């Protein structure tokens, strides 16, 4: 059956044109599907990168705040403040003050 169809495609100009048009449409559809797939992959990648960047910024801010509070606590301790006063002002717990080598 397939050889007969191929023979008809070659002999009939109208069928040949229709066959070419159909193949072109199929190629265009495949190209479009590939493009959509890779566009979606890029969106997912960029979204993941944005989330990671935001997480890193948030973590950096938190670490910076903690380092700032520890620095304030060190300065207070150097000036003779009591641990309770340091805790009240910086918000650090007694354990955090001890583990931070203040």
Order of alpha helices (4+ residues) and beta strands (2+ residues): alpha-alpha-alpha-alpha
